[in-house]
Amino acid sequence: MSNPASIALALGDVEQGLSCAGTALECRSFLVKKQAFLFLSEEHLRLKLGRSVAQAKKRGVAVGAAGWIKLDLDDLPPQPMLKAWIAESYALFAGKDRAKAPASKPKAAPKRGSKR
């Protein structure tokens, strides 16, 4: 079973950081395009949902401002759902083009437009 950190790190261009260092809220953060999409403490994880908000609410998860949710590490959803939710949070910050691209796929050279 994968843990949330390894799921996040398997996505493309993810960097790790530390949020709220030295406070009671200190946690690891996982960033794409310099924006955090997942926060992981020793007890909880926080991530942002879009299209899966209704699914989370059906599971009894409280959805906060702008779709952010908090999950207890002792009560995570099934592995496929957790992976999908982390990927969804990632995609909200990475953009749709990066959401489906594998981590190892090289970036294509920009296309040249025709002169007008």
PDB file as gemmi writes it, atoms N, CA and C in Angstrom:
CRYST1    1.000    1.000    1.000  90.00  90.00  90.00 P 1                      
ATOM      1  N   MET A   1       0.846  -1.187   0.000  1.00  0.00           N  
ATOM      2  CA  MET A   1       0.000   0.000   0.000  1.00  0.00           C  
ATOM      3  C   MET A   1       0.886   1.243   0.000  1.00  0.00           C  
ATOM      4  N   SER A   2       0.645   2.121  -0.931  1.00  0.00           N  
ATOM      5  CA  SER A   2       1.411   3.356  -1.032  1.00  0.00           C  
ATOM      6  C   SER A   2       0.954   4.350   0.016  1.00  0.00           C  
ATOM      7  N   ASN A   3       1.897   5.148   0.480  1.00  0.00           N  
ATOM      8  CA  ASN A   3       1.499   6.199   1.406  1.00  0.00           C  
ATOM      9  C   ASN A   3       1.278   7.490   0.617  1.00  0.00           C  
ATOM     10  N   PRO A   4       0.613   8.483   1.191  1.00  0.00           N  
ATOM     11  CA  PRO A   4       0.307   9.714   0.462  1.00  0.00           C  
ATOM     12  C   PRO A   4       1.548  10.403  -0.104  1.00  0.00           C  
ATOM     13  N   ALA A   5       2.651  10.379   0.619  1.00  0.00           N  
ATOM     14  CA  ALA A   5       3.872  11.028   0.134  1.00  0.00           C  
ATOM     15  C   ALA A   5       4.376  10.359  -1.135  1.00  0.00           C  
ATOM     16  N   SER A   6       4.405   9.040  -1.170  1.00  0.00           N  
ATOM     17  CA  SER A   6       4.909   8.356  -2.361  1.00  0.00           C  
ATOM     18  C   SER A   6       3.958   8.530  -3.543  1.00  0.00           C  
ATOM     19  N   ILE A   7       2.664   8.618  -3.278  1.00  0.00           N  
ATOM     20  CA  ILE A   7       1.698   8.884  -4.348  1.00  0.00           C  
ATOM     21  C   ILE A   7       1.977  10.263  -4.952  1.00  0.00           C  
ATOM     22  N   ALA A   8       2.158  11.251  -4.106  1.00  0.00           N  
ATOM     23  CA  ALA A   8       2.408  12.615  -4.573  1.00  0.00           C  
ATOM     24  C   ALA A   8       3.728  12.707  -5.332  1.00  0.00           C  
ATOM     25  N   LEU A   9       4.766  12.069  -4.819  1.00  0.00           N  
ATOM     26  CA  LEU A   9       6.082  12.157  -5.448  1.00  0.00           C  
ATOM     27  C   LEU A   9       6.140  11.443  -6.790  1.00  0.00           C  
ATOM     28  N   ALA A  10       5.206  10.533  -7.040  1.00  0.00           N  
ATOM     29  CA  ALA A  10       5.173   9.823  -8.318  1.00  0.00           C  
ATOM     30  C   ALA A  10       4.625  10.703  -9.444  1.00  0.00           C  
ATOM     31  N   LEU A  11       4.012  11.832  -9.093  1.00  0.00           N  
ATOM     32  CA  LEU A  11       3.493  12.760 -10.095  1.00  0.00           C  
ATOM     33  C   LEU A  11       4.633  13.623 -10.622  1.00  0.00           C  
ATOM     34  N   GLY A  12       4.466  14.209 -11.777  1.00  0.00           N  
ATOM     35  CA  GLY A  12       5.534  14.961 -12.425  1.00  0.00           C  
ATOM     36  C   GLY A  12       5.851  16.303 -11.792  1.00  0.00           C  
ATOM     37  N   ASP A  13       7.132  16.639 -11.737  1.00  0.00           N  
ATOM     38  CA  ASP A  13       7.618  17.950 -11.294  1.00  0.00           C  
ATOM     39  C   ASP A  13       7.181  18.323  -9.876  1.00  0.00           C  
ATOM     40  N   VAL A  14       7.137  17.369  -8.984  1.00  0.00           N  
ATOM     41  CA  VAL A  14       6.719  17.627  -7.606  1.00  0.00           C  
ATOM     42  C   VAL A  14       7.953  17.923  -6.749  1.00  0.00           C  
ATOM     43  N   GLU A  15       7.846  18.964  -5.949  1.00  0.00           N  
ATOM     44  CA  GLU A  15       8.891  19.319  -4.998  1.00  0.00           C  
ATOM     45  C   GLU A  15       8.320  19.183  -3.593  1.00  0.00           C  
ATOM     46  N   GLN A  16       9.196  18.839  -2.644  1.00  0.00           N  
ATOM     47  CA  GLN A  16       8.786  18.772  -1.244  1.00  0.00           C  
ATOM     48  C   GLN A  16       9.217  20.038  -0.532  1.00  0.00           C  
ATOM     49  N   GLY A  17       8.412  20.433   0.418  1.00  0.00           N  
ATOM     50  CA  GLY A  17       8.741  21.593   1.230  1.00  0.00           C  
ATOM     51  C   GLY A  17       8.301  21.369   2.655  1.00  0.00           C  
ATOM     52  N   LEU A  18       8.468  22.380   3.471  1.00  0.00           N  
ATOM     53  CA  LEU A  18       8.042  22.338   4.863  1.00  0.00           C  
ATOM     54  C   LEU A  18       7.208  23.580   5.110  1.00  0.00           C  
ATOM     55  N   SER A  19       5.992  23.387   5.558  1.00  0.00           N  
ATOM     56  CA  SER A  19       5.085  24.502   5.830  1.00  0.00           C  
ATOM     57  C   SER A  19       4.943  24.705   7.328  1.00  0.00           C  
ATOM     58  N   CYS A  20       4.819  25.954   7.712  1.00  0.00           N  
ATOM     59  CA  CYS A  20       4.595  26.335   9.120  1.00  0.00           C  
ATOM     60  C   CYS A  20       5.675  25.762  10.039  1.00  0.00           C  
ATOM     61  N   ALA A  21       6.928  25.813   9.596  1.00  0.00           N  
ATOM     62  CA  ALA A  21       8.047  25.252  10.366  1.00  0.00           C  
ATOM     63  C   ALA A  21       8.100  25.830  11.773  1.00  0.00           C  
ATOM     64  N   GLY A  22       8.298  24.952  12.729  1.00  0.00           N  
ATOM     65  CA  GLY A  22       8.451  25.354  14.114  1.00  0.00           C  
ATOM     66  C   GLY A  22       7.156  25.654  14.851  1.00  0.00           C  
ATOM     67  N   THR A  23       6.015  25.391  14.203  1.00  0.00           N  
ATOM     68  CA  THR A  23       4.731  25.636  14.859  1.00  0.00           C  
ATOM     69  C   THR A  23       3.986  24.316  15.026  1.00  0.00           C  
ATOM     70  N   ALA A  24       2.861  24.367  15.705  1.00  0.00           N  
ATOM     71  CA  ALA A  24       2.034  23.173  15.884  1.00  0.00           C  
ATOM     72  C   ALA A  24       1.452  22.704  14.550  1.00  0.00           C  
ATOM     73  N   LEU A  25       1.435  23.575  13.547  1.00  0.00           N  
ATOM     74  CA  LEU A  25       0.889  23.233  12.235  1.00  0.00           C  
ATOM     75  C   LEU A  25       1.952  22.732  11.256  1.00  0.00           C  
ATOM     76  N   GLU A  26       3.177  22.561  11.717  1.00  0.00           N  
ATOM     77  CA  GLU A  26       4.258  22.135  10.831  1.00  0.00           C  
ATOM     78  C   GLU A  26       3.891  20.850  10.093  1.00  0.00           C  
ATOM     79  N   CYS A  27       4.136  20.842   8.780  1.00  0.00           N  
ATOM     80  CA  CYS A  27       3.838  19.667   7.971  1.00  0.00           C  
ATOM     81  C   CYS A  27       4.671  19.698   6.694  1.00  0.00           C  
ATOM     82  N   ARG A  28       4.777  18.539   6.082  1.00  0.00           N  
ATOM     83  CA  ARG A  28       5.424  18.454   4.774  1.00  0.00           C  
ATOM     84  C   ARG A  28       4.440  18.967   3.740  1.00  0.00           C  
ATOM     85  N   SER A  29       4.959  19.665   2.753  1.00  0.00           N  
ATOM     86  CA  SER A  29       4.108  20.132   1.669  1.00  0.00           C  
ATOM     87  C   SER A  29       4.659  19.588   0.357  1.00  0.00           C  
ATOM     88  N   PHE A  30       3.762  19.340  -0.569  1.00  0.00           N  
ATOM     89  CA  PHE A  30       4.113  18.827  -1.885  1.00  0.00           C  
ATOM     90  C   PHE A  30       3.621  19.855  -2.888  1.00  0.00           C  
ATOM     91  N   LEU A  31       4.545  20.351  -3.703  1.00  0.00           N  
ATOM     92  CA  LEU A  31       4.256  21.475  -4.567  1.00  0.00           C  
ATOM     93  C   LEU A  31       4.458  21.141  -6.042  1.00  0.00           C  
ATOM     94  N   VAL A  32       3.661  21.771  -6.877  1.00  0.00           N  
ATOM     95  CA  VAL A  32       3.835  21.750  -8.322  1.00  0.00           C  
ATOM     96  C   VAL A  32       3.660  23.197  -8.776  1.00  0.00           C  
ATOM     97  N   LYS A  33       4.545  23.647  -9.629  1.00  0.00           N  
ATOM     98  CA  LYS A  33       4.537  25.045 -10.074  1.00  0.00           C  
ATOM     99  C   LYS A  33       4.567  25.995  -8.875  1.00  0.00           C  
ATOM    100  N   LYS A  34       5.325  25.621  -7.849  1.00  0.00           N  
ATOM    101  CA  LYS A  34       5.519  26.416  -6.634  1.00  0.00           C  
ATOM    102  C   LYS A  34       4.239  26.630  -5.830  1.00  0.00           C  
ATOM    103  N   GLN A  35       3.240  25.765  -6.055  1.00  0.00           N  
ATOM    104  CA  GLN A  35       1.986  25.843  -5.309  1.00  0.00           C  
ATOM    105  C   GLN A  35       1.738  24.507  -4.622  1.00  0.00           C  
ATOM    106  N   ALA A  36       1.398  24.552  -3.358  1.00  0.00           N  
ATOM    107  CA  ALA A  36       1.161  23.326  -2.598  1.00  0.00           C  
ATOM    108  C   ALA A  36      -0.189  22.726  -2.958  1.00  0.00           C  
ATOM    109  N   PHE A  37      -0.168  21.421  -3.265  1.00  0.00           N  
ATOM    110  CA  PHE A  37      -1.404  20.700  -3.565  1.00  0.00           C  
ATOM    111  C   PHE A  37      -1.707  19.653  -2.510  1.00  0.00           C  
ATOM    112  N   LEU A  38      -0.738  19.377  -1.615  1.00  0.00           N  
ATOM    113  CA  LEU A  38      -0.917  18.385  -0.563  1.00  0.00           C  
ATOM    114  C   LEU A  38      -0.083  18.786   0.644  1.00  0.00           C  
ATOM    115  N   PHE A  39      -0.705  18.745   1.813  1.00  0.00           N  
ATOM    116  CA  PHE A  39      -0.013  18.986   3.073  1.00  0.00           C  
ATOM    117  C   PHE A  39      -0.127  17.708   3.888  1.00  0.00           C  
ATOM    118  N   LEU A  40       0.982  17.264   4.469  1.00  0.00           N  
ATOM    119  CA  LEU A  40       1.007  15.997   5.189  1.00  0.00           C  
ATOM    120  C   LEU A  40       1.694  16.174   6.535  1.00  0.00           C  
ATOM    121  N   SER A  41       0.918  15.973   7.615  1.00  0.00           N  
ATOM    122  CA  SER A  41       1.475  16.006   8.966  1.00  0.00           C  
ATOM    123  C   SER A  41       1.525  14.577   9.484  1.00  0.00           C  
ATOM    124  N   GLU A  42       1.880  14.416  10.734  1.00  0.00           N  
ATOM    125  CA  GLU A  42       1.937  13.069  11.298  1.00  0.00           C  
ATOM    126  C   GLU A  42       0.555  12.481  11.545  1.00  0.00           C  
ATOM    127  N   GLU A  43      -0.469  13.322  11.562  1.00  0.00           N  
ATOM    128  CA  GLU A  43      -1.828  12.855  11.852  1.00  0.00           C  
ATOM    129  C   GLU A  43      -2.821  13.055  10.714  1.00  0.00           C  
ATOM    130  N   HIS A  44      -2.582  14.052   9.844  1.00  0.00           N  
ATOM    131  CA  HIS A  44      -3.569  14.429   8.828  1.00  0.00           C  
ATOM    132  C   HIS A  44      -2.924  14.691   7.477  1.00  0.00           C  
ATOM    133  N   LEU A  45      -3.773  14.710   6.479  1.00  0.00           N  
ATOM    134  CA  LEU A  45      -3.358  15.254   5.191  1.00  0.00           C  
ATOM    135  C   LEU A  45      -4.446  16.202   4.735  1.00  0.00           C  
ATOM    136  N   ARG A  46      -4.038  17.195   3.982  1.00  0.00           N  
ATOM    137  CA  ARG A  46      -4.964  18.173   3.421  1.00  0.00           C  
ATOM    138  C   ARG A  46      -4.696  18.256   1.926  1.00  0.00           C  
ATOM    139  N   LEU A  47      -5.773  18.310   1.170  1.00  0.00           N  
ATOM    140  CA  LEU A  47      -5.660  18.465  -0.270  1.00  0.00           C  
ATOM    141  C   LEU A  47      -6.904  19.153  -0.784  1.00  0.00           C  
ATOM    142  N   LYS A  48      -6.848  19.585  -2.039  1.00  0.00           N  
ATOM    143  CA  LYS A  48      -7.955  20.327  -2.635  1.00  0.00           C  
ATOM    144  C   LYS A  48      -8.660  19.461  -3.667  1.00  0.00           C  
ATOM    145  N   LEU A  49      -9.979  19.462  -3.618  1.00  0.00           N  
ATOM    146  CA  LEU A  49     -10.780  18.720  -4.591  1.00  0.00           C  
ATOM    147  C   LEU A  49     -11.600  19.673  -5.437  1.00  0.00           C  
ATOM    148  N   GLY A  50     -11.919  19.214  -6.620  1.00  0.00           N  
ATOM    149  CA  GLY A  50     -12.809  19.951  -7.519  1.00  0.00           C  
ATOM    150  C   GLY A  50     -13.995  19.076  -7.837  1.00  0.00           C  
ATOM    151  N   ARG A  51     -13.854  18.249  -8.880  1.00  0.00           N  
ATOM    152  CA  ARG A  51     -14.965  17.412  -9.335  1.00  0.00           C  
ATOM    153  C   ARG A  51     -15.351  16.322  -8.336  1.00  0.00           C  
ATOM    154  N   SER A  52     -14.476  15.996  -7.377  1.00  0.00           N  
ATOM    155  CA  SER A  52     -14.765  14.923  -6.412  1.00  0.00           C  
ATOM    156  C   SER A  52     -15.330  15.418  -5.090  1.00  0.00           C  
ATOM    157  N   VAL A  53     -15.705  16.678  -5.025  1.00  0.00           N  
ATOM    158  CA  VAL A  53     -16.260  17.221  -3.781  1.00  0.00           C  
ATOM    159  C   VAL A  53     -17.485  16.432  -3.344  1.00  0.00           C  
ATOM    160  N   ALA A  54     -18.389  16.143  -4.255  1.00  0.00           N  
ATOM    161  CA  ALA A  54     -19.615  15.412  -3.906  1.00  0.00           C  
ATOM    162  C   ALA A  54     -19.277  14.018  -3.386  1.00  0.00           C  
ATOM    163  N   GLN A  55     -18.304  13.370  -4.008  1.00  0.00           N  
ATOM    164  CA  GLN A  55     -17.873  12.038  -3.566  1.00  0.00           C  
ATOM    165  C   GLN A  55     -17.332  12.107  -2.139  1.00  0.00           C  
ATOM    166  N   ALA A  56     -16.545  13.118  -1.846  1.00  0.00           N  
ATOM    167  CA  ALA A  56     -15.986  13.283  -0.500  1.00  0.00           C  
ATOM    168  C   ALA A  56     -17.094  13.527   0.515  1.00  0.00           C  
ATOM    169  N   LYS A  57     -18.048  14.373   0.152  1.00  0.00           N  
ATOM    170  CA  LYS A  57     -19.160  14.660   1.063  1.00  0.00           C  
ATOM    171  C   LYS A  57     -19.975  13.404   1.357  1.00  0.00           C  
ATOM    172  N   LYS A  58     -20.165  12.542   0.344  1.00  0.00           N  
ATOM    173  CA  LYS A  58     -20.890  11.286   0.563  1.00  0.00           C  
ATOM    174  C   LYS A  58     -20.168  10.388   1.554  1.00  0.00           C  
ATOM    175  N   ARG A  59     -18.851  10.504   1.621  1.00  0.00           N  
ATOM    176  CA  ARG A  59     -18.050   9.714   2.575  1.00  0.00           C  
ATOM    177  C   ARG A  59     -18.010  10.374   3.954  1.00  0.00           C  
ATOM    178  N   GLY A  60     -18.666  11.528   4.101  1.00  0.00           N  
ATOM    179  CA  GLY A  60     -18.699  12.219   5.382  1.00  0.00           C  
ATOM    180  C   GLY A  60     -17.526  13.150   5.611  1.00  0.00           C  
ATOM    181  N   VAL A  61     -16.793  13.478   4.563  1.00  0.00           N  
ATOM    182  CA  VAL A  61     -15.648  14.372   4.677  1.00  0.00           C  
ATOM    183  C   VAL A  61     -16.148  15.814   4.623  1.00  0.00           C  
ATOM    184  N   ALA A  62     -15.715  16.624   5.577  1.00  0.00           N  
ATOM    185  CA  ALA A  62     -16.064  18.045   5.566  1.00  0.00           C  
ATOM    186  C   ALA A  62     -15.226  18.741   4.500  1.00  0.00           C  
ATOM    187  N   VAL A  63     -15.890  19.501   3.657  1.00  0.00           N  
ATOM    188  CA  VAL A  63     -15.209  20.224   2.583  1.00  0.00           C  
ATOM    189  C   VAL A  63     -15.193  21.700   2.965  1.00  0.00           C  
ATOM    190  N   GLY A  64     -13.997  22.234   3.075  1.00  0.00           N  
ATOM    191  CA  GLY A  64     -13.832  23.617   3.483  1.00  0.00           C  
ATOM    192  C   GLY A  64     -13.803  24.576   2.311  1.00  0.00           C  
ATOM    193  N   ALA A  65     -13.328  25.763   2.603  1.00  0.00           N  
ATOM    194  CA  ALA A  65     -13.254  26.826   1.613  1.00  0.00           C  
ATOM    195  C   ALA A  65     -12.485  26.380   0.378  1.00  0.00           C  
ATOM    196  N   ALA A  66     -13.034  26.658  -0.763  1.00  0.00           N  
ATOM    197  CA  ALA A  66     -12.417  26.395  -2.066  1.00  0.00           C  
ATOM    198  C   ALA A  66     -12.112  24.921  -2.313  1.00  0.00           C  
ATOM    199  N   GLY A  67     -12.804  24.021  -1.614  1.00  0.00           N  
ATOM    200  CA  GLY A  67     -12.646  22.594  -1.886  1.00  0.00           C  
ATOM    201  C   GLY A  67     -11.565  21.874  -1.101  1.00  0.00           C  
ATOM    202  N   TRP A  68     -10.941  22.528  -0.126  1.00  0.00           N  
ATOM    203  CA  TRP A  68      -9.897  21.881   0.681  1.00  0.00           C  
ATOM    204  C   TRP A  68     -10.535  20.917   1.680  1.00  0.00           C  
ATOM    205  N   ILE A  69      -9.927  19.740   1.814  1.00  0.00           N  
ATOM    206  CA  ILE A  69     -10.393  18.739   2.772  1.00  0.00           C  
ATOM    207  C   ILE A  69      -9.245  18.328   3.681  1.00  0.00           C  
ATOM    208  N   LYS A  70      -9.612  17.806   4.834  1.00  0.00           N  
ATOM    209  CA  LYS A  70      -8.645  17.305   5.811  1.00  0.00           C  
ATOM    210  C   LYS A  70      -9.031  15.873   6.131  1.00  0.00           C  
ATOM    211  N   LEU A  71      -8.071  14.953   5.994  1.00  0.00           N  
ATOM    212  CA  LEU A  71      -8.311  13.538   6.271  1.00  0.00           C  
ATOM    213  C   LEU A  71      -7.380  13.052   7.370  1.00  0.00           C  
ATOM    214  N   ASP A  72      -7.912  12.256   8.293  1.00  0.00           N  
ATOM    215  CA  ASP A  72      -7.072  11.609   9.304  1.00  0.00           C  
ATOM    216  C   ASP A  72      -6.300  10.481   8.641  1.00  0.00           C  
ATOM    217  N   LEU A  73      -5.019  10.366   8.939  1.00  0.00           N  
ATOM    218  CA  LEU A  73      -4.218   9.294   8.348  1.00  0.00           C  
ATOM    219  C   LEU A  73      -4.697   7.915   8.782  1.00  0.00           C  
ATOM    220  N   ASP A  74      -5.364   7.840   9.934  1.00  0.00           N  
ATOM    221  CA  ASP A  74      -5.902   6.566  10.417  1.00  0.00           C  
ATOM    222  C   ASP A  74      -7.210   6.185   9.743  1.00  0.00           C  
ATOM    223  N   ASP A  75      -7.781   7.088   8.956  1.00  0.00           N  
ATOM    224  CA  ASP A  75      -9.086   6.848   8.342  1.00  0.00           C  
ATOM    225  C   ASP A  75      -9.098   7.332   6.893  1.00  0.00           C  
ATOM    226  N   LEU A  76      -8.117   6.900   6.111  1.00  0.00           N  
ATOM    227  CA  LEU A  76      -8.029   7.314   4.712  1.00  0.00           C  
ATOM    228  C   LEU A  76      -9.014   6.520   3.861  1.00  0.00           C  
ATOM    229  N   PRO A  77      -9.438   7.096   2.742  1.00  0.00           N  
ATOM    230  CA  PRO A  77     -10.327   6.349   1.834  1.00  0.00           C  
ATOM    231  C   PRO A  77      -9.559   5.199   1.190  1.00  0.00           C  
ATOM    232  N   PRO A  78     -10.254   4.310   0.489  1.00  0.00           N  
ATOM    233  CA  PRO A  78      -9.565   3.213  -0.206  1.00  0.00           C  
ATOM    234  C   PRO A  78      -8.461   3.750  -1.116  1.00  0.00           C  
ATOM    235  N   GLN A  79      -7.428   2.941  -1.294  1.00  0.00           N  
ATOM    236  CA  GLN A  79      -6.239   3.342  -2.047  1.00  0.00           C  
ATOM    237  C   GLN A  79      -6.541   3.948  -3.432  1.00  0.00           C  
ATOM    238  N   PRO A  80      -7.392   3.331  -4.248  1.00  0.00           N  
ATOM    239  CA  PRO A  80      -7.668   3.931  -5.560  1.00  0.00           C  
ATOM    240  C   PRO A  80      -8.284   5.334  -5.451  1.00  0.00           C  
ATOM    241  N   MET A  81      -9.158   5.527  -4.481  1.00  0.00           N  
ATOM    242  CA  MET A  81      -9.783   6.828  -4.283  1.00  0.00           C  
ATOM    243  C   MET A  81      -8.753   7.844  -3.792  1.00  0.00           C  
ATOM    244  N   LEU A  82      -7.898   7.450  -2.857  1.00  0.00           N  
ATOM    245  CA  LEU A  82      -6.863   8.349  -2.349  1.00  0.00           C  
ATOM    246  C   LEU A  82      -5.941   8.789  -3.483  1.00  0.00           C  
ATOM    247  N   LYS A  83      -5.512   7.850  -4.308  1.00  0.00           N  
ATOM    248  CA  LYS A  83      -4.656   8.185  -5.454  1.00  0.00           C  
ATOM    249  C   LYS A  83      -5.359   9.167  -6.385  1.00  0.00           C  
ATOM    250  N   ALA A  84      -6.629   8.927  -6.654  1.00  0.00           N  
ATOM    251  CA  ALA A  84      -7.399   9.805  -7.545  1.00  0.00           C  
ATOM    252  C   ALA A  84      -7.537  11.201  -6.943  1.00  0.00           C  
ATOM    253  N   TRP A  85      -7.777  11.287  -5.649  1.00  0.00           N  
ATOM    254  CA  TRP A  85      -7.930  12.584  -5.010  1.00  0.00           C  
ATOM    255  C   TRP A  85      -6.614  13.358  -4.997  1.00  0.00           C  
ATOM    256  N   ILE A  86      -5.506  12.686  -4.723  1.00  0.00           N  
ATOM    257  CA  ILE A  86      -4.208  13.366  -4.746  1.00  0.00           C  
ATOM    258  C   ILE A  86      -3.895  13.841  -6.163  1.00  0.00           C  
ATOM    259  N   ALA A  87      -4.172  13.003  -7.162  1.00  0.00           N  
ATOM    260  CA  ALA A  87      -3.951  13.385  -8.552  1.00  0.00           C  
ATOM    261  C   ALA A  87      -4.845  14.566  -8.941  1.00  0.00           C  
ATOM    262  N   GLU A  88      -6.061  14.587  -8.441  1.00  0.00           N  
ATOM    263  CA  GLU A  88      -6.976  15.683  -8.732  1.00  0.00           C  
ATOM    264  C   GLU A  88      -6.470  16.991  -8.127  1.00  0.00           C  
ATOM    265  N   SER A  89      -6.017  16.938  -6.890  1.00  0.00           N  
ATOM    266  CA  SER A  89      -5.459  18.123  -6.248  1.00  0.00           C  
ATOM    267  C   SER A  89      -4.246  18.627  -7.024  1.00  0.00           C  
ATOM    268  N   TYR A  90      -3.379  17.710  -7.399  1.00  0.00           N  
ATOM    269  CA  TYR A  90      -2.205  18.032  -8.211  1.00  0.00           C  
ATOM    270  C   TYR A  90      -2.634  18.731  -9.511  1.00  0.00           C  
ATOM    271  N   ALA A  91      -3.613  18.154 -10.195  1.00  0.00           N  
ATOM    272  CA  ALA A  91      -4.061  18.692 -11.482  1.00  0.00           C  
ATOM    273  C   ALA A  91      -4.642  20.093 -11.353  1.00  0.00           C  
ATOM    274  N   LEU A  92      -5.274  20.388 -10.238  1.00  0.00           N  
ATOM    275  CA  LEU A  92      -5.839  21.718 -10.039  1.00  0.00           C  
ATOM    276  C   LEU A  92      -4.755  22.787 -10.027  1.00  0.00           C  
ATOM    277  N   PHE A  93      -3.553  22.431  -9.614  1.00  0.00           N  
ATOM    278  CA  PHE A  93      -2.454  23.383  -9.553  1.00  0.00           C  
ATOM    279  C   PHE A  93      -1.485  23.246 -10.727  1.00  0.00           C  
ATOM    280  N   ALA A  94      -1.386  22.060 -11.287  1.00  0.00           N  
ATOM    281  CA  ALA A  94      -0.435  21.821 -12.379  1.00  0.00           C  
ATOM    282  C   ALA A  94      -1.009  22.211 -13.728  1.00  0.00           C  
ATOM    283  N   GLY A  95      -2.313  22.229 -13.838  1.00  0.00           N  
ATOM    284  CA  GLY A  95      -2.947  22.494 -15.125  1.00  0.00           C  
ATOM    285  C   GLY A  95      -3.316  21.182 -15.784  1.00  0.00           C  
ATOM    286  N   LYS A  96      -4.304  21.211 -16.619  1.00  0.00           N  
ATOM    287  CA  LYS A  96      -4.830  19.996 -17.240  1.00  0.00           C  
ATOM    288  C   LYS A  96      -3.803  19.277 -18.091  1.00  0.00           C  
ATOM    289  N   ASP A  97      -2.893  20.008 -18.734  1.00  0.00           N  
ATOM    290  CA  ASP A  97      -1.904  19.365 -19.590  1.00  0.00           C  
ATOM    291  C   ASP A  97      -0.939  18.495 -18.797  1.00  0.00           C  
ATOM    292  N   ARG A  98      -0.645  18.838 -17.551  1.00  0.00           N  
ATOM    293  CA  ARG A  98       0.288  18.073 -16.730  1.00  0.00           C  
ATOM    294  C   ARG A  98      -0.413  16.952 -15.967  1.00  0.00           C  
ATOM    295  N   ALA A  99      -1.716  17.031 -15.842  1.00  0.00           N  
ATOM    296  CA  ALA A  99      -2.437  16.058 -15.024  1.00  0.00           C  
ATOM    297  C   ALA A  99      -2.329  14.640 -15.566  1.00  0.00           C  
ATOM    298  N   LYS A 100      -2.254  14.476 -16.872  1.00  0.00           N  
ATOM    299  CA  LYS A 100      -2.229  13.147 -17.454  1.00  0.00           C  
ATOM    300  C   LYS A 100      -0.854  12.757 -17.974  1.00  0.00           C  
ATOM    301  N   ALA A 101       0.089  13.669 -17.930  1.00  0.00           N  
ATOM    302  CA  ALA A 101       1.425  13.378 -18.452  1.00  0.00           C  
ATOM    303  C   ALA A 101       2.224  12.581 -17.428  1.00  0.00           C  
ATOM    304  N   PRO A 102       2.898  11.515 -17.849  1.00  0.00           N  
ATOM    305  CA  PRO A 102       3.726  10.765 -16.908  1.00  0.00           C  
ATOM    306  C   PRO A 102       4.922  11.591 -16.477  1.00  0.00           C  
ATOM    307  N   ALA A 103       5.440  11.291 -15.296  1.00  0.00           N  
ATOM    308  CA  ALA A 103       6.541  12.054 -14.731  1.00  0.00           C  
ATOM    309  C   ALA A 103       7.780  12.007 -15.606  1.00  0.00           C  
ATOM    310  N   SER A 104       8.011  10.925 -16.336  1.00  0.00           N  
ATOM    311  CA  SER A 104       9.236  10.777 -17.095  1.00  0.00           C  
ATOM    312  C   SER A 104       9.147  11.289 -18.530  1.00  0.00           C  
ATOM    313  N   LYS A 105       7.992  11.741 -18.956  1.00  0.00           N  
ATOM    314  CA  LYS A 105       7.825  12.194 -20.337  1.00  0.00           C  
ATOM    315  C   LYS A 105       8.530  13.536 -20.526  1.00  0.00           C  
ATOM    316  N   PRO A 106       9.433  13.633 -21.508  1.00  0.00           N  
ATOM    317  CA  PRO A 106      10.117  14.903 -21.738  1.00  0.00           C  
ATOM    318  C   PRO A 106       9.168  15.931 -22.328  1.00  0.00           C  
ATOM    319  N   LYS A 107       9.461  17.197 -22.066  1.00  0.00           N  
ATOM    320  CA  LYS A 107       8.638  18.267 -22.605  1.00  0.00           C  
ATOM    321  C   LYS A 107       8.932  18.426 -24.089  1.00  0.00           C  
ATOM    322  N   ALA A 108       7.881  18.615 -24.876  1.00  0.00           N  
ATOM    323  CA  ALA A 108       8.033  18.813 -26.316  1.00  0.00           C  
ATOM    324  C   ALA A 108       8.486  20.235 -26.596  1.00  0.00           C  
ATOM    325  N   ALA A 109       9.235  20.394 -27.669  1.00  0.00           N  
ATOM    326  CA  ALA A 109       9.672  21.732 -28.079  1.00  0.00           C  
ATOM    327  C   ALA A 109       8.445  22.514 -28.521  1.00  0.00           C  
ATOM    328  N   PRO A 110       8.433  23.829 -28.241  1.00  0.00           N  
ATOM    329  CA  PRO A 110       7.274  24.626 -28.638  1.00  0.00           C  
ATOM    330  C   PRO A 110       7.141  24.662 -30.163  1.00  0.00           C  
ATOM    331  N   LYS A 111       5.909  24.675 -30.630  1.00  0.00           N  
ATOM    332  CA  LYS A 111       5.651  24.739 -32.060  1.00  0.00           C  
ATOM    333  C   LYS A 111       5.805  26.170 -32.533  1.00  0.00           C  
ATOM    334  N   ARG A 112       6.357  26.306 -33.706  1.00  0.00           N  
ATOM    335  CA  ARG A 112       6.515  27.625 -34.288  1.00  0.00           C  
ATOM    336  C   ARG A 112       5.264  27.981 -35.066  1.00  0.00           C  
ATOM    337  N   GLY A 113       4.760  29.155 -34.832  1.00  0.00           N  
ATOM    338  CA  GLY A 113       3.586  29.605 -35.566  1.00  0.00           C  
ATOM    339  C   GLY A 113       3.988  30.176 -36.922  1.00  0.00           C  
ATOM    340  N   SER A 114       3.064  30.230 -37.820  1.00  0.00           N  
ATOM    341  CA  SER A 114       3.351  30.788 -39.134  1.00  0.00           C  
ATOM    342  C   SER A 114       3.301  32.310 -39.077  1.00  0.00           C  
ATOM    343  N   LYS A 115       4.082  32.956 -39.932  1.00  0.00           N  
ATOM    344  CA  LYS A 115       4.091  34.425 -39.962  1.00  0.00           C  
ATOM    345  C   LYS A 115       2.843  34.893 -40.685  1.00  0.00           C  
ATOM    346  N   ARG A 116       2.303  35.987 -40.213  1.00  0.00           N  
ATOM    347  CA  ARG A 116       1.090  36.545 -40.815  1.00  0.00           C  
ATOM    348  C   ARG A 116       1.411  37.739 -41.628  1.00  0.00           C  
TER     349      ARG A 116                                                      
END                                                                             
